[in-house]
Amino acid sequence: MFGSVRRGREQRKATRRKLTTSGFVRPDGGFAIRTCTVIDLSDTGVQITIDEPRSLPSTFVFLTSRAAKGRRANVKWRRGSQIGAEFI
């Protein structure tokens, strides 16, 4: 197995900041805002915990406050009540 390099799990493009703070999500093109807990945040994505995660569509807007403009995101994975998403 020459030339084979095994990489660790961490392959993110940006450094994550661990947080435990409130955030908000809104379905892309929708108006209803839901509260979430931000687990970590980077320039390229976010990991959140939310009630009823399956009801959040694959594309949504993540907001740090209700008054914030927000950033569109695509769900990359779902595990229980946690969602990992990449900003688009």
N, C-alpha and C positions, 0 to 999 in steps of 0.2 A: 504494500500500500504506500508506495512512494508518492510524494507530492500531496498526500492527504493531510489536511490540517483540521483538527477538531476544534470547533469554537464552543465557548461557554454559552450559557443561556442568554446572557446579556448582550444584545445586538442592537440596542436602541440608537437612534441617530442623535438624540439629545438627552442631556442629563435630567433625570427625574428629581423633583422636589417632593419629599414625603410631607403630606399634610393630613390633617384631620379637621376639616372645616366644611362649612355648608356651601353648596353650590346649587345651581338650578339647571334644568334641562327643559327644552321645548321641542316638540316634534317639528321637523323642518317644514316650514310653510304653515305651521299651526300657531295657536295663540295660548293654549293652556300651558302654564309653567308648573313644573313639579320640582320639589326639593330633592336634593341628593347629598351624599357625603363624599367629598373629594378625598381620595386615598393618596394619590400622587398626581403630579402635573408636570408637564414639560412643554417645550416649544412646539412639539410635534403631536402631543396627545394627552389623554387624561384617563385615569382609572377612577371609577366611582362605585359607590354602593347606592342602590335605589330599591324602594319597595316595588314589587311587581315588575321586575326588569324585562320580562317577555313582552310587556305591553309597550315598551319604548321601541319605536321603529329603528331600522338600521341606520338611517340618517337623521340626525337631530342637531339642535343648536345647544352648545354648552355655554352657560353664563356664570360669572363669578359673583354677580349681584343681579337683583331684579331689574335695575336700571342699565346694566351693561349691554353693549351691542351684541356680544356673544360671538362664538366661533362655530362654524359648521363642523360636524364630526361624523365619521363612519364607524359603526361598531366593528371591532376586529375579533372580539371574543366575549362570551358570556359564561360565567361560572357562578351558579347560585344567584345571589343578589348583587354580584359584582359584574361590572362591564368595563372592558378596555376599549378605548376608541382612539382613532387617529384623526387629527385635524385635517380638513381638506380646504 
